[in-house]
Amino acid sequence: MVKRAIFLTGPIGAGKTTLGRALAQALGGSFIDGDDYALSGRPWYASSLRTSRAIVKAATAELIRGDHVVIAYPLRCINWIYYRRCFADAGVVLSVINLRATCAQIVHPARGRSFDASERRRIAEMISEGYGERTFADATVDTGSLQPAAALEALVAAIR
């Protein structure tokens, strides 16, 4: 069977973690929250390579036990280039799926998550920087307009 690393990328609140866990379960794989490997209190550019290396190491370890690992982490092009090379060298297929939602959809009270002012600013910033519209992604799922079950179905379809 083909080993696959699946990245879910998008702005804060787009559903990377929630849908990532559900997707991993649906595929019989494992889940990694990329934020767990980032250095807190440091800007992304000060720890990007260290974080990327740690994610590759953790994903590779998970792929020894199974065929799929789902990684929730917002990607920049430089990260994608690094992951693409590392996983290709290991014989692992890399898939990237954009999770797209508007700021209004993400912060809507019906979604059940509250955000402080700095998180709201960062959500708007990430959307304007294209985190839900990466051109290097293999597919895009509009999590802002789909219910969680339908978003999961769309993710599974995008992988298969």
N, C-alpha and C positions, 0 to 999 in steps of 0.2 A: 504494500500500500504506500501511496505517496504521503510524505510528511508535509504538513502545511502550517505555516505561521500566518495568522490572520490578524491584521491590525485594524482596529476601529479608531478612526480619527475624526475629530470634530471639536467644536467649542465646548467649554464647560457647560454641563447640563443637557447636552444633546443625547445622552443615553449610553455613553461608551461603557461605563461600568455595569449598569443594570442589564443592558442588552448583551454585553460581552459575557457576563456570567450565564445568562440564559442560552446564548449561542454555544458556548462551550459545553453546556449540559446537553443541548440538542444534538451536538456532534459527537458526544462521548469523549470530549477532550478536556483540556485544563484551561484555566484562566489566570492571567497575570494582569495586575493593575500597574501600569508603568510608573504611575506616580509614587509607588512604594519604593522605587529605585532611584528617584530623583533626590538630590540634596536639598533639603528644606532651607529656606533663608538665603539661598544663592540664586542669582539670575540664571536662566536656562543656558546662556552662552558660557557660563563659568563651569558648568558641569555636564554639558551635552554629551561629550565623548564618554565620560565615566558612566553616565546613565545609560547610554546606548550599549556600551559593553556589558553592563550588568543585566540589561534586558535580554541581550543575545545569550548570555550565559544561562540565565534562568529559563529561557524558552528552549534552549538546546537540551537542558536537563529534563524538562517536561516532555520533550519529544522522544526521549529515550523510552519513556513509559507509555506513550500514546502517539497517535497520528496527527492530532490537531492541538494547537495552542492558540488561544484567542488573547490578544494583547490590547488593552484599552490604553491608548496614549495618543495625544495630539502630535501629528507629524509635520515637520518642516521638510522641505526638499532634501536638505543635507542629511537628515536622519534617514529618509527613505533610501537615498543612495547608499548609505552605510549598511542599512539592514538588508537591502537587496543583494549587496555583495557578500556579506557575511552568511546569509542564509543560502545563497546559491552555492557558495563554497562548501557548505555542509550538505548539499543535496536536498535542501528544503525549499518548497514552493512558497513564495511570499505573495500574499493577497492583502490589498488595502481597500477598505470600504469607508467612504465618507459618510458621516452621520450629519445630515443637514437639518437645521431648524432656525427660525428667526429668533431674534432676541425676545420679542413679545411672546412667542410660543414657549420658549424655554422658561421664562419667568412667570408664566401664567399660573395662578394659584391652583388650578385644577390638576397640574402636574405633580403637586404634592411636595415640592421642594422650595424652600425659601433661600434667597440670596441677599447678602448684604450689599451695600453700595459699591464696594471695591470689586466684588464678584460680578456685579452687573456691568460695571465699566469694562472688566476683563472679558466678559462674554461678548459685549458689543465690539470690542477691539479684535477678539479672535475671529468673529464673523467677518469683520471688515478686512482682516488679513487672509481670509479664504480658507479657514480651517475645515469648513464643511464642503468645500468645493475644490479639493486638491486635484490637479490635472493628472497626477501620476496614479490616482486611485483606479481600481478596477471596476468599481461600482459606487453608486450613491443611493442611500436610503434616506428618504425625507421623514425623519423621526418627529418633526414638528406637526405633521398632519396625520400621522398614523397612530392608532392605538398600539400599546406595547406588543400585543399578540400579533398584530398585522406587521409591525416593524420586524419582529423576530422571523416571521414567515418570509419577508422580503430578504432578510439577511441570509437565511438558509438557502433560499433560491439563488442569491448572488454567489454563494460559495459553490453550490452544486452546478 
